[in-house]
Amino acid sequence: MAGENLPGRAGAGKGGGGVITYLWIAIGGAIGSVARYGLSSLAAGWVGETFPWGTLIVNVSGSFVIGFFAGLTGPDGRLLVSPNARLFVTVGLCGGYTTFSSFSLQTLNLARDGDMAGVAGNVLGSVIGCLVSVWLGYAAATALGQPRRG
């Protein structure tokens, strides 16, 4: 998979893209975002909102979709697709559906390349970094909403 134009691979994003490429990514992103909202809403209706089942289902299913597509359309895959089709699915559809799918594919690629330190760094950095960042963002927003004392 080395050199593929996938999120997280060497060379990803090089060479730019024309307006049509950006349009395909935007269409995929819109479809993915609507699918994420729809599936998350269905899950919340089925099992409630005490645990983020919708988000978990979306993240796991999105990771499956991007992995399946990458395997199906990779150099040794059964299906040859255009660069725009790859970007539509991986960056647009899966990116709009869940950015966790990109993280998962990037981590898999690190593992396939034998970079276990990179795997650990990406997993720990992403999980811890995102949790700390969401906490900091929440704290900052909450602080802005506090009335001034004086």
N, C-alpha and C positions, 0 to 999 in steps of 0.2 A: 504494500500500500504506500510505500515511500514515494513522495513526489506527487501524490494525488492532490487535486484542488479541492480538498475538504477542509472544514474548520479544524484547526489544530495541526495541520500537516505543513511541512516545509514547502514554501512556494504558494501557500493559500493566499489568495487575494492579489497575487502579482499579475501584472499585465492589464489591470483595470477591467472594465467591462463597459459595453455600450449601454445605451438607454434601454434596449430590449432586455439585457441581462438584469438591470435594476428593476425593470417592470416585472419580470418573472419572479424575482425575489420578493417584491412587494405583494404580488398576487398570492404567492405561497405563504407569506407571512400573515396576510389577512385571513386566509383559509385556516391556517394553524391557530391563530388567535381565537377565531370564532369557535373552532373545534375544542380548544382548551376551555373556554368559557362554558360551552354546552356540556361537555363531559363532566367538568367540575360541578356544575349546577345539578346535573342528574345524580351524581354521587352524593352530593349534600342532601338531596331529596330522599335518596334511598336509605342512607345510613346516618344522617344527621351531620352536624358540624362540630361535634366535640373533638374530633381528630381530623386533620386535613386529608381525608381519604381521597378527595378529588385531586388534590395536588400530587399526592403519592401515585395515584393511578395514572395521571397525565405524565409525570416524570418517568415512571417505569415503562409505560407504553411508548412514549416518545423515544426513549433510549433503545427500545426494541426496534422501532421503525427505522431509526437512523443506522443502527447496526445491521439490520437486515438489508437495507438499501445499499449500504457501503459494501457489504459482502456480495450482494447480487450484481453490483455494477463495477466492482473493483477490477484490477487487471486480470485476475483469475476468475472473475465472475461470469455468469451465464448471459448477462445482458449488457449490451453496449449502449450507452446513452450519451447525449450531447453534454458539453459543459454546462449549458443553461439548464438542462434537465436536472443535472446533479445539484446545481445551486438552488433551483426551485425547491427540491425536496430537502436537501440538507440545511441550507441557510434559511430559506423562506419558510417552507411548511414546518419542518422540525424546530427551527429557530423561533417561529411564531407560536408553535404549540408548546415548546418548552426549551429553554436554554440548557436545561439539565441534560438533554440528549447530546448536545455538542460537547459538554464537559465529559460525558460518559464515553463518547467516541474518542476524544482526545486522550483520555486516560487509557482506553483500550489500545490505542496506537502506541502510547508510551510503553505499555506492557509488551506488546508484540515486538517492539524494537529492543526489548530487554532492559529498558531503563526503569528499574524498580525504584530507584531513588526519585526519579521524576514522577512515577505513579504515586508514591507516598507523599511527595511534596505537593502534587496537584490535588490529591484527595484532602489531605490535611489543610493545605492552604485555602482551598475552596470552601470547605465546610467551616473551618474556624474563621477564616477571613470574612465569609459571608455572614456568619452569625454575629461576629463582632461588628461588622459594618451595619447590619440591620439594627443592632442594638444602638450603635452610635447615631445612626440616622433618626431612629425613634426618639432617643434621648434629646437630640438637637431640636427636633420638631416640637417635642413636649416643652422644652425650655423656652422656645419662641412663643408658645401659647400661654406661658405663665404671666400673670399680671405683675407689673413692676411694684416693688415694695419701696416705700419711701415716704 
